[in-house]
């Protein structure tokens, strides 16, 4: 692939989209990815400056459907043209689709199905790698933490909340669960950080950098 041309080609197709939504899931991974995770929070941010987080109740084991129903209503209200995330094409979207396989037909989340099938699913993990190629000739997949702290984005007003889940003596998954159970304020900030920062990055890359 000619990476130097990739971002320009994407921009020519989506640069004028006005209804862009950033999404992210937080999950408890008990075995391995895409196998029996529990969704504990869903967050979103939109290009017009709105964002919200729906957090599951640690005392309840069966509230995933309520989180997904809430998200289903969010998509219905916003009608996104583009759905962005960070590695969401390989994790968040497949996980939601897997969860919906177990929902009875009369309770199906038709807006999730519709917009996952008709909106442009744009994975910012690859966009940021392409942007690096555009700026300095280096195509490199990085963690979101490394992206938001990269020098080329230092001037942006990013939340940069990844440090919220850096707790001494805990792995990332353990820290996420601890915050969810013990410190909802920090947990909410962590959830908001990813989706708001991605919208900011999207706007910067497509509105300001590519002519």
N, C-alpha and C positions, 0 to 999 in steps of 0.2 A: 504493500500500500504506500502511496505517496502521502505521507503524513502531513507534509507541508501544505497540501491542498485540502486536507480533510476538513479543517475547521471552516474554511471559506465555503465549502460545498454545503456543510450543515447550516451555516449562517444564512445562505441564500434561500434555504427552504423554510427556516423557522424564525428568522430574525424579526419578522413583523407580527408574530403571534402575541396576542394581548392577554389571553387567559392561560397563565402558566402557574402550576401548583407544584410545590416541593413536598415530598412525603418521606416519612421515616417511621419504622417500627422499632420498638424496644421489646426484646424477648428474653425469656429464660431458656437457655439451651441446656437440656439435661443429658442428652446423648451426643448427637452431632447435628450439624446444620441440616435444616429441612427434614427433621425427624423428631416429632413430639415436642417442638418448642411451644411454650405458652406466650402468647402476645400479651404484654402488660401495659403497653402504651402505644398510641398512634398520634403522630404530630403532623401538622401541615403548615405551610406558609404560601401566600399567593403573591403574585407580582405587584398587585395593587396595595400591598402593605398589611394584609391581615394574616394572623396566625393563631393557632390554638393547639392545645394538647388534650387528649382524652386519656386519662390514666385509670387502669384497672384497680380493683380493690384487693389488696393483699389477703384479706380475710375470706375472699370468695374464690372458688376454683373454676367457676363456670361463667365468667363474665366476658369471655372473648367475643361471643356473639354480639353483646351490647357495644363493644368497641367497634366491631365491624359494621354494625348497623349505623352507628354515629358517623363513621367514615363514609358509608354509602350515602347518607344524607348530605355530607359535605360536598361530595362530587356532584350530586344532583343539583345542589344550589349553585355551584361554581361553574359547571359545564366546561372543564378544562380542555384546551386545545393541545397542551403539552404537559406531561407529567414527568417531573425530574426527581432524581434521588441520587444517592451515592452507592453504587453497586446494587441498586434496586432491581435492575433487570435480572440479576442472578439470585437475589434473595427475597426482598420484600414482596415483589409481585408474585413470584412462584409460591411463596409461603401463603399469601392470601388466597391464591387460587386453590392451593391444597386444602386450606381450611374450608373453602366453600363447597368442596366435594362432599362434605359431611352435613351440609345444611339441607333440610327437606325442600322440595321444589316449591312449595307454597310459602316458604320463608326466604327464598333466594334473594341475593343482593344484586338486583339487576343493574343498578347504576355502576357498581364496581365492575361487573362483567362488561357493560357497554363501554365505559371509558377506558378500561384496560384494552379493549379491542379496537377503539376508534381514535383515541388520543395518541399523539406521538410520544413514545416512551424514550426519553433522552437521559442516558446515564452520564451524570456529570463526572464520574470517575475517568471516563475516556475523554470527555470534553476538556477537562483540566490537563490531561496528558497531551492532548492535541494543542492546547493553548501554550504549554511549555515548548512544544515544537515550533509553534508560530513565533514565540518570543525569542528563544535562544537556540533553537535547533535540536533540543533534546526531548525525545518522547519517552516519558517515564510514568508508570503507574505508581501513585503514592497513596498513603493513607490520608483520610480527610484531615486528620490532625496536622500532618505535614503540609498539606495544601494550604489550610487557612493560616498557617504560620510561615508560609513561604515568603521570601523577600518581595516577589512581584505583586503580592497582595497586601503588603504591610500598610498601605495607605487606606485600605478599605475599613469601614466601620463594621467589623465582624464581632460576633459575640465570643467566639473561640472558647467554647465551653467544654472541650474534651478533657481539660484538667479536672473537671468535677468528678470524674470516675477514676482518678488516680489516687487511690487510698493505700497507704502503706500496709504491706502484708496481704493484699488482695489482688487477684487477677481482675481483669476488666469485667468479666461476667459476674464475679462475686460482688464487685463494687456496685454494679448496676442494681443487682438485687438488694444489696444493703441499703442503698439510697432509696429505692422504691419502698422498702419496708420501714425505713427509719427517718428519712429526711426528704419529704416530698418537695420542698422548695428547691433544693439543689437538684433533685431528680427532674423537676419540671424545667429548670434552667438548662439542664443538659439536653433534654428533648427538644426544647425550642431552639437551642443553639445550632443544631445541625441543619434544620429546615430553613431557618432564617438566613444562615450563612450561605447556604446553597443558592437561595434566591438572589442574594447580593452578588455572589459570584456569577450567576447566570446573567444578571443585568449588566455587570461590568464587562464580561467577555463579549456578549452579543450586542449590547447597546453602545458601548464605548470603544471597543478595540477593533471590531471588524467593520469596515466601511463598505 
